[in-house]
Amino acid sequence: MNNRAMEYDFLGIGFGPSNVALAIAMEEHAASHGTRAQFAFIERKPSFVWHGGMLLEDADMQISFMKDLVTLRNPRSAYSFISYLHAKGRLESFINLKTFFPSRLEFNDYLSWVAGHFEDRCYYGEEVVEILPDHGTGTDDAVRRLLVRSRDAEGRLHERFARNLVIGVGGEPLVPEAFEGQRDARIVHSSRYLEHLAANPGLQPRRIAVIGGGQSAAEVYMDLIQRFGDASVSLIMRGGALKPSDDSPFVNEIFNPGFTDYIYWQPDERRRRMLDEFRNTNYSVVDVDLIERIYHMLYLQRVRGHARHALLASRDIERVMPSADGIECLLRDREEGGAERHVYDLVIVATGYRRDAYQRMLAPLGTLLPEDGFGVDRRYRLRTCESCEARIFLQGACEDSHGLSDTLLSVLSIRSQEIVEALHDRMLPALDAVPHARQAMAEAVPMSQ
Ligand SMILES: Cc1cc2nc3c(=O)[nH]c(=O)nc-3n(C[C@H](O)[C@H](O)[C@H](O)COP(=O)(O)OP(=O)(O)OC[C@H]3O[C@@H](n4cnc5c(N)ncnc54)[C@H](O)[C@@H]3O)c2cc1C
């Protein structure tokens, strides 16, 4: 072990929007409270980019710019979207756009601009591979700090100690069972979509499939149709139709940061029911404008009498067999039961993300983690055994306990403040244990109820 490894008050793993918001909250807390914590972030990408594989030219944000990294917490922050526009000399022009929903390209530029202010706080190009317990200089069993091991692009191992960790590593590609273990360059997850095209400039696929029925699948489908004029593109989905995402105002209240308390304090069964009820705000749904564009495009095909592109709904993918001729997919109609065989030159799998990568990272902590599984308290602190004095916080992996906003941008500004306060021990850790406080929170209904 490297004895000269640095020790930090906290290390953030991943430097996506969640941990960038935390960096700002730390800086603003330090300025207002005169605190000075030693902290840094470790990010596997060589520089900041927000879902670079899906930065499509004509994709817009699905959230108001006012839910940027700071505004709901501190509207006077120097890191707001409006401050960014002002710094870039585009504030007046943006106003003339008359929109709350900037393009994803612009929001990525905003996030990169903020991240740039914290360049000296982030070790880019290092992937955290494991986290180990460390007793420090103590002689008892207490784990006072954690050893964070990361690997850079040249394969060199780096080690740092942290008394607190904030893990914000986002999602990892999730693929249907038939695609698991397939290692064929012609099968690409949507998270790498633009990178794949950039790495293969001569690509001219004629038969393309997009798998999935959500926003990313629909966006990639239309992008491929526009990009490859000679290709025929099929959208293959399990659902019976493309369904619209519900972003109407009453429903949207579930993304208010204040709703987090409400859902967190519900009994487990009721919380699960609420998560199910509102899944159509975020999963397997598409912006209604895009649905209408797709419908229009398919309708015009019928007018022309030439059905080049297809939408294959209610289909399961039973088998995937790569061969020299292409990627053969065996589809089963979920309603009628019939089977179809199609061969594609390129398959884009846009079936979402899983958010359990932190569990693999933390596996070396073994018995320090409770036997009954991973769980966090209201302030996002992972439950560990008492002998673990080092604290671990999770950002973006707490949907089951903290609600559907947890993986999105809506709560980042407030959540980062809650974690900063917990890091400074200014929270009320006993709140979870006080029954009447629990009851009061569960009864604090949102405006519309
Ligand atoms: C295409 C797309 C569009 C979206 N649009 C919206 C939207 O309009 N509105 C909205 O609210 N939400 C949107 N989302 C949801 C999205 O999850 C959030 O916007 C946001 O990215 C969450 O930030 P994060 O920091 O938690 O995770 P991420 O943005 O995923 O960042 C995690 C970071 O951790 C790094 N990392 C992962 N593993 C390691 C490791 N082992 N070591 C070091 N670094 C690691 C990753 O490289 C990444 O930079 C969108 C998601 C996608 C995929």
The ligand as a Tripos MOL2 file, in Angstrom:
@<TRIPOS>MOLECULE
LIG
   53    58     1     0     0
SMALL
NO_CHARGES

@<TRIPOS>ATOM
      1 C1        -29.6260   10.8170  -22.8370 C.3       1 LIG1
      2 C2        -30.0770   11.2360  -21.4740 C.ar      1 LIG1
      3 C3        -30.7880   12.4080  -21.3260 C.ar      1 LIG1
      4 C4        -31.2140   12.8070  -20.0590 C.ar      1 LIG1
      5 N1        -31.9440   13.9640  -19.9900 N.ar      1 LIG1
      6 C5        -32.3890   14.3580  -18.7790 C.ar      1 LIG1
      7 C6        -33.1730   15.5420  -18.6530 C.ar      1 LIG1
      8 O1        -33.4700   16.2390  -19.6230 O.2       1 LIG1
      9 N2        -33.5930   15.8990  -17.4060 N.ar      1 LIG1
     10 C7        -33.2950   15.1540  -16.3010 C.ar      1 LIG1
     11 O2        -33.6850   15.5230  -15.1990 O.2       1 LIG1
     12 N3        -32.5650   14.0340  -16.3960 N.ar      1 LIG1
     13 C8        -32.1040   13.6000  -17.5930 C.ar      1 LIG1
     14 N4        -31.3750   12.4520  -17.6890 N.ar      1 LIG1
     15 C9        -31.0840   11.6590  -16.4480 C.3       1 LIG1
     16 C10       -29.6300   11.7470  -15.9610 C.3       1 LIG1
     17 O3        -29.3950   10.6520  -15.1450 O.3       1 LIG1
     18 C11       -29.3150   13.0010  -15.1900 C.3       1 LIG1
     19 O4        -29.5210   14.0580  -16.0520 O.3       1 LIG1
     20 C12       -27.8670   13.1610  -14.6890 C.3       1 LIG1
     21 O5        -26.9450   12.7780  -15.6810 O.3       1 LIG1
     22 C13       -27.5840   12.4490  -13.3860 C.3       1 LIG1
     23 O6        -26.2860   12.8490  -12.9660 O.3       1 LIG1
     24 P1        -25.2960   11.9010  -12.1680 P.3       1 LIG1
     25 O7        -24.0910   12.7090  -11.8600 O.co2     1 LIG1
     26 O8        -26.0320   11.2960  -11.0220 O.co2     1 LIG1
     27 O9        -24.9860   10.6980  -13.1470 O.3       1 LIG1
     28 P2        -24.1330   10.7350  -14.5530 P.3       1 LIG1
     29 O10       -24.4930   11.9140  -15.3460 O.co2     1 LIG1
     30 O11       -24.3410    9.3960  -15.1420 O.co2     1 LIG1
     31 O12       -22.6410   10.8880  -14.0600 O.3       1 LIG1
     32 C14       -21.9430    9.8530  -13.3960 C.3       1 LIG1
     33 C15       -20.4590   10.0320  -13.6660 C.3       1 LIG1
     34 O13       -19.7320    9.0280  -12.9460 O.3       1 LIG1
     35 C16       -18.6850    8.5450  -13.7660 C.3       1 LIG1
     36 N5        -18.3220    7.2040  -13.3120 N.ar      1 LIG1
     37 C17       -19.0570    6.0690  -13.4020 C.ar      1 LIG1
     38 N6        -18.3880    5.0270  -12.8570 N.ar      1 LIG1
     39 C18       -17.2170    5.5150  -12.4060 C.ar      1 LIG1
     40 C19       -16.1050    4.9420  -11.7360 C.ar      1 LIG1
     41 N7        -16.0850    3.6450  -11.4110 N.pl3     1 LIG1
     42 N8        -15.0440    5.7230  -11.4310 N.ar      1 LIG1
     43 C20       -15.0470    7.0640  -11.7420 C.ar      1 LIG1
     44 N9        -16.0850    7.6520  -12.3770 N.ar      1 LIG1
     45 C21       -17.1580    6.9020  -12.6870 C.ar      1 LIG1
     46 C22       -19.2680    8.5780  -15.1640 C.3       1 LIG1
     47 O14       -18.2530    8.6150  -16.1520 O.3       1 LIG1
     48 C23       -20.1060    9.8580  -15.1310 C.3       1 LIG1
     49 O15       -19.3800   10.9890  -15.5670 O.3       1 LIG1
     50 C24       -30.9320   12.0240  -18.9300 C.ar      1 LIG1
     51 C25       -30.2250   10.8380  -19.0710 C.ar      1 LIG1
     52 C26       -29.8000   10.4390  -20.3250 C.ar      1 LIG1
     53 C27       -29.0600    9.1310  -20.4660 C.3       1 LIG1
@<TRIPOS>BOND
     1     1     2 1
     2     2     3 ar
     3     2    52 ar
     4     3     4 ar
     5     4     5 ar
     6     4    50 ar
     7     5     6 ar
     8     6     7 ar
     9     6    13 1
    10     7     8 2
    11     7     9 ar
    12     9    10 ar
    13    10    11 2
    14    10    12 ar
    15    12    13 ar
    16    13    14 ar
    17    14    15 1
    18    14    50 ar
    19    15    16 1
    20    16    17 1
    21    16    18 1
    22    18    19 1
    23    18    20 1
    24    20    21 1
    25    20    22 1
    26    22    23 1
    27    23    24 1
    28    24    25 2
    29    24    26 1
    30    24    27 1
    31    27    28 1
    32    28    29 2
    33    28    30 1
    34    28    31 1
    35    31    32 1
    36    32    33 1
    37    33    34 1
    38    33    48 1
    39    34    35 1
    40    35    36 1
    41    35    46 1
    42    36    37 ar
    43    36    45 ar
    44    37    38 ar
    45    38    39 ar
    46    39    40 ar
    47    39    45 ar
    48    40    41 1
    49    40    42 ar
    50    42    43 ar
    51    43    44 ar
    52    44    45 ar
    53    46    47 1
    54    46    48 1
    55    48    49 1
    56    50    51 ar
    57    51    52 ar
    58    52    53 1
@<TRIPOS>SUBSTRUCTURE
     1 LIG1         1 GROUP 0 **** ****
